[in-house]
Amino acid sequence: MESKKKIFAFLGSYADAADPGLYACRFDPDTGSLELTDQTAGLQNPTFLDVNAEGLKLYAITEGTDAEGKRCGAAAAHGFDPETGKLSLLGKELTVPATTCHITLDRTHTYIMVASYHGGMIGLSPLLEDGRIGKTADIRRHEGSSVLPVQNQARAHSVFVDRSNRYAIVCDLGLDRVFTYKLDVAAGQLLPHGEVRVAPGSGPRHFVFHPSLPYGYVINELGSTITAFSYDPEEGKLGEIQTVSTLPASYEGENACADIHISPDGKFLYGSNRGHDSIAVYAIDSSTGKLTLVEHASTLGGHPRNFALSPDGRFLLVANRDSNQIVTFERDSATGKLSPTGNRLDVSKPVCIKFAAIG
């Protein structure tokens, strides 16, 4: 009989270095509940994470100071215990000369990439054999502005790598552009490759590749929209298909979008609204890539910063930052709709949820 995999959920949050900021939880795949197994302090604002489940490593952005005493980006590497999820710090390394908001691993777990909202730049750092982070190998800085006051400069918000590990997509909220970089693993470089523009004032924030079809989707923070793209994996080229609102037509309040994910079966797309405090659910047309609204599901909390789908796609967990809780929803695989399970975990200012299935 095959042994059942252990599934952990790691949480990143806003926190001072003296307070717990990283959390490890055991995830129950039958109920969608979380059990806190470890929490660690020592990092300033370890808000965003990525995980190498096979290598038992967790990577978190944080803050550091440069030789002149100025705040800058840093990242921390942790190992974790395969039985308990308990975290152990391996090391911390400076990344780019401005604070960061996003981190991602390449598909081969050879590099981490970070994005700096305040610095308008992205950085590439190698991973050492023991999983620690090496000295930054490449930094790319964006220049320019767009139409809204917050878009007075470049604001790189995220980096996502395609399935082939050949190209990286960078969303720049300040420029209303989605950039494509060629990832040169051998040389340790991100090489500018192309870009597409979204409507002025959109503010692209996060991106998701379809798990099997040639599509990609960006959630636009400022415009409360999602833009669908065709994606040519050979050329690394995006082409706009459609833009849809994330909000009900009747809603007139303030809103800012945050995160975006696709179900493992590729049939449904989910995006978070902060203000309306909901998850917008869409069906994906496999032949065209276009989206059709299914529902707006309340997140049962304030300011859903980010969210995650469980590895089997059965549950969706939302990090409600302002109400200090992770809320679990069960997902109907046929309709895509979300139903509250009643499971919640209280945690201070949660931002990011990353799953790791072990075994």
C-alpha positions in Angstrom: 0.0 0.0 0.0 1.4 3.4 -1.0 2.0 5.7 1.9 0.0 8.9 2.1 1.8 12.1 1.3 2.3 14.6 4.0 1.1 18.1 2.9 2.4 21.3 4.5 1.2 24.8 4.0 3.8 27.6 4.7 2.6 31.1 5.4 4.4 34.4 5.0 3.2 37.6 6.7 3.9 41.1 7.5 5.9 41.1 10.7 8.7 42.9 12.6 11.9 40.9 12.9 11.1 40.3 16.6 7.7 38.7 15.9 6.8 35.4 14.2 6.5 36.0 10.5 6.9 32.6 8.9 4.5 29.7 9.8 4.5 26.0 9.0 1.2 24.1 9.1 0.1 20.5 8.6 -2.7 20.4 6.0 -5.5 17.9 6.2 -6.4 17.0 2.6 -9.7 15.4 3.7 -11.1 18.5 5.6 -8.9 21.4 4.3 -8.0 22.3 7.8 -4.6 23.7 8.9 -2.7 22.7 12.1 0.1 25.1 13.1 3.3 23.1 13.7 6.0 25.8 13.8 6.5 29.6 13.7 9.7 31.5 13.4 10.8 35.1 14.0 13.9 37.0 12.9 12.9 38.2 9.5 11.5 41.6 8.6 8.3 41.3 6.6 8.8 37.8 5.1 5.6 38.3 3.0 6.2 36.2 -0.1 7.4 32.6 -0.4 8.3 29.9 -2.8 9.1 26.2 -1.9 11.1 23.4 -3.3 9.2 20.4 -1.8 11.5 17.7 -3.2 14.5 19.5 -1.7 12.8 20.4 1.6 13.6 24.1 1.2 11.6 27.2 1.7 12.6 30.6 0.4 11.2 33.9 1.7 11.7 37.6 0.8 12.7 39.8 3.7 14.5 43.1 4.2 18.2 43.9 4.8 20.5 46.9 4.9 23.3 47.7 2.4 26.8 48.9 3.2 25.5 52.5 3.5 22.8 51.4 5.9 19.9 51.8 3.4 17.0 49.3 3.3 17.3 46.8 0.5 15.9 43.5 -0.6 17.0 40.2 0.9 15.9 36.6 0.8 16.2 33.8 3.3 16.6 30.1 2.8 15.1 27.6 5.2 15.2 23.8 5.4 12.1 22.1 6.8 11.5 18.8 8.5 9.6 16.3 6.3 7.7 14.9 9.4 6.7 18.2 11.2 7.4 21.0 8.8 9.6 22.6 11.4 11.8 25.4 9.8 15.5 25.9 10.2 17.3 28.9 8.8 20.1 28.1 6.4 21.1 31.7 5.6 20.1 35.1 4.4 21.5 37.1 1.4 20.9 40.5 0.0 19.3 40.6 -3.4 18.5 44.0 -5.0 19.1 47.5 -3.8 15.4 48.1 -2.9 12.8 46.2 -0.9 11.1 43.3 -2.7 7.5 42.0 -2.9 7.8 38.7 -4.7 10.0 35.6 -5.1 9.9 32.6 -7.4 12.1 29.6 -8.1 13.0 28.6 -11.6 11.8 25.1 -12.6 15.2 23.5 -12.0 15.6 25.0 -8.5 18.9 26.6 -9.7 17.9 30.2 -9.2 15.5 32.5 -7.3 14.1 35.6 -8.9 12.8 38.6 -6.9 10.7 41.7 -7.9 11.0 45.1 -6.3 7.9 47.2 -6.3 9.6 50.3 -4.9 12.7 49.9 -7.0 11.2 48.9 -10.3 13.6 46.1 -10.8 14.0 42.3 -10.8 17.0 40.3 -9.6 18.3 36.8 -10.2 20.3 34.9 -7.6 21.9 31.4 -7.8 21.2 28.7 -5.3 24.1 26.9 -3.8 24.4 23.1 -3.5 23.2 23.2 0.1 20.2 25.3 -0.8 21.5 28.6 0.5 21.3 31.7 -1.7 24.3 33.0 -3.5 25.4 36.5 -4.5 23.0 38.2 -7.0 24.0 37.3 -10.5 21.8 39.8 -12.5 19.6 42.8 -12.0 17.3 44.4 -14.5 15.8 47.8 -13.9 12.7 49.2 -15.6 12.2 52.8 -16.5 9.1 55.0 -17.2 5.7 55.7 -15.9 2.0 55.5 -16.7 -1.2 57.5 -16.2 -2.2 57.1 -12.5 -0.3 58.9 -9.5 0.9 55.5 -8.2 2.3 54.8 -11.6 4.8 57.6 -11.4 7.7 55.1 -11.8 8.3 51.5 -12.7 6.9 49.1 -10.1 7.9 45.5 -10.9 5.5 43.3 -8.9 6.1 39.7 -9.8 8.1 37.1 -11.8 6.7 33.9 -13.1 8.6 31.2 -15.1 7.0 29.2 -18.0 6.7 25.4 -18.1 9.8 25.1 -20.3 12.0 27.2 -17.9 13.0 29.3 -20.9 11.1 32.5 -20.3 10.1 34.6 -17.3 7.1 36.9 -17.3 7.4 40.1 -15.2 4.4 42.2 -14.3 5.1 45.9 -13.9 2.2 47.7 -12.3 3.8 51.2 -12.7 4.3 50.9 -16.5 1.2 48.9 -17.5 3.4 46.4 -19.2 4.0 42.7 -19.0 7.7 41.9 -19.9 9.1 38.7 -21.1 12.7 37.8 -20.3 14.7 34.9 -21.6 16.1 32.9 -18.7 19.7 31.9 -19.5 20.4 29.3 -16.8 24.0 28.6 -17.9 25.0 32.3 -17.9 22.9 33.4 -14.9 21.1 36.1 -16.8 17.6 37.5 -17.5 17.7 38.8 -21.1 15.1 41.2 -22.3 12.9 39.5 -24.9 9.6 41.3 -25.4 6.7 43.1 -23.8 3.0 43.7 -24.2 1.0 46.6 -22.9 -2.3 46.5 -21.1 -4.9 49.3 -20.9 -3.5 52.5 -19.2 -4.2 52.5 -15.5 -4.6 48.7 -15.3 -1.6 48.0 -13.1 -0.6 44.4 -13.9 0.2 42.6 -10.6 0.4 38.8 -10.9 0.4 36.3 -13.8 -0.5 32.6 -14.2 0.3 30.2 -17.0 -2.4 27.7 -17.9 -1.1 24.3 -16.7 -1.5 22.6 -20.1 -2.8 25.0 -22.8 -1.0 27.9 -24.5 -2.6 30.7 -22.5 -1.6 33.1 -19.7 -3.5 35.5 -17.5 -2.6 38.7 -15.7 -4.6 40.2 -12.9 -4.6 44.0 -13.0 -4.6 45.5 -9.5 -5.6 49.1 -10.3 -8.2 48.4 -13.0 -9.8 45.4 -11.3 -9.6 43.3 -14.5 -8.0 40.1 -15.8 -6.4 40.1 -19.2 -6.2 36.7 -21.1 -3.3 36.1 -23.5 -2.3 33.5 -26.0 1.2 32.3 -25.3 3.7 30.9 -27.8 6.1 28.8 -25.7 8.7 28.6 -28.5 8.9 32.3 -29.2 8.0 33.4 -25.7 5.4 35.7 -27.1 2.1 36.9 -25.5 -0.9 38.1 -27.5 -4.0 39.7 -25.9 -7.3 37.7 -26.2 -9.7 39.3 -23.8 -10.1 41.6 -20.7 -12.8 41.1 -18.2 -13.8 42.8 -14.9 -13.3 41.1 -11.6 -16.2 42.9 -10.0 -20.0 42.7 -10.1 -21.5 45.4 -12.3 -23.4 46.8 -9.4 -20.4 47.3 -7.1 -19.3 50.9 -6.7 -16.8 50.8 -3.8 -13.0 50.9 -3.9 -11.1 47.8 -4.9 -7.7 46.5 -5.7 -6.9 43.0 -7.1 -4.2 40.8 -5.8 -3.7 37.2 -6.7 -4.6 34.8 -9.5 -4.5 31.0 -9.9 -5.9 28.2 -12.1 -7.3 24.9 -10.9 -5.0 21.9 -11.5 -7.4 20.6 -14.2 -7.1 23.8 -16.1 -10.9 24.4 -16.2 -11.3 27.3 -13.8 -9.5 30.6 -13.0 -9.7 32.4 -9.6 -8.7 36.0 -8.8 -8.9 38.0 -5.5 -10.6 41.3 -4.9 -9.5 43.5 -2.0 -12.3 45.9 -1.2 -15.1 43.8 -2.5 -13.3 41.1 -0.5 -14.1 38.2 -2.9 -12.7 35.6 -5.1 -13.9 36.0 -8.7 -14.4 32.6 -10.4 -14.3 32.1 -14.1 -14.6 29.1 -16.5 -11.9 28.8 -19.1 -12.8 28.0 -22.6 -10.2 25.4 -23.6 -10.5 26.2 -27.3 -10.2 30.0 -27.1 -8.7 30.8 -23.6 -11.6 33.2 -23.0 -13.1 33.6 -19.5 -16.8 33.4 -18.5 -17.8 34.5 -15.0 -19.1 31.8 -12.7 -19.5 33.6 -9.4 -18.1 36.1 -6.8 -17.4 34.2 -3.6 -17.0 36.2 -0.3 -13.7 35.6 1.4 -15.4 35.9 4.8 -12.6 38.3 5.8 -10.9 41.5 5.0 -8.3 42.2 2.3 -7.6 38.8 0.6 -4.0 39.5 -0.2 -3.2 36.1 -1.7 -4.6 32.6 -1.8 -3.7 29.1 -2.9 -5.3 25.9 -4.2 -4.5 22.7 -2.5 -2.3 20.3 -4.5 -5.3 18.2 -5.6 -7.4 21.3 -6.3 -10.1 20.3 -3.8 -9.7 23.3 -1.5 -8.9 27.0 -1.9 -7.3 28.8 1.1 -7.5 32.6 1.4 -5.1 34.8 3.3 -7.3 37.6 4.7 -4.6 40.0 5.8 -6.7 42.6 7.6 -8.8 40.1 9.5 -5.8 38.0 10.5 -7.0 34.6 9.3 -6.7 31.9 6.7 -10.1 30.7 5.5 -10.6 27.4 3.7 -13.2 26.8 1.0 -14.1 23.6 -0.8 -14.1 23.8 -4.5 -16.7 22.0 -6.7 -14.6 20.4 -9.5 -17.6 20.4 -11.9 -18.8 24.0 -11.5 -15.7 25.7 -10.0 -17.8 27.2 -7.2 -16.5 27.7 -3.7 -18.2 26.8 -0.4 -17.0 27.6 3.1 -15.8 24.6 5.1 -15.9 26.4 8.4 -12.1 25.9 8.8 -10.1 28.9 9.8 -6.6 29.5 11.2 -5.9 32.7 13.1 -2.5 34.2 12.1 -1.2 37.8 12.1 -1.4 39.7 8.8 -1.0 36.7 6.5 0.0 37.4 2.9 1.2 34.3 1.1 0.3 30.5 1.2 2.6 27.9 -0.4 1.9 24.2 -0.3 4.4 21.4 -0.2 3.5 17.7 -0.7 6.1 15.3 0.8 6.5 11.6 0.1 
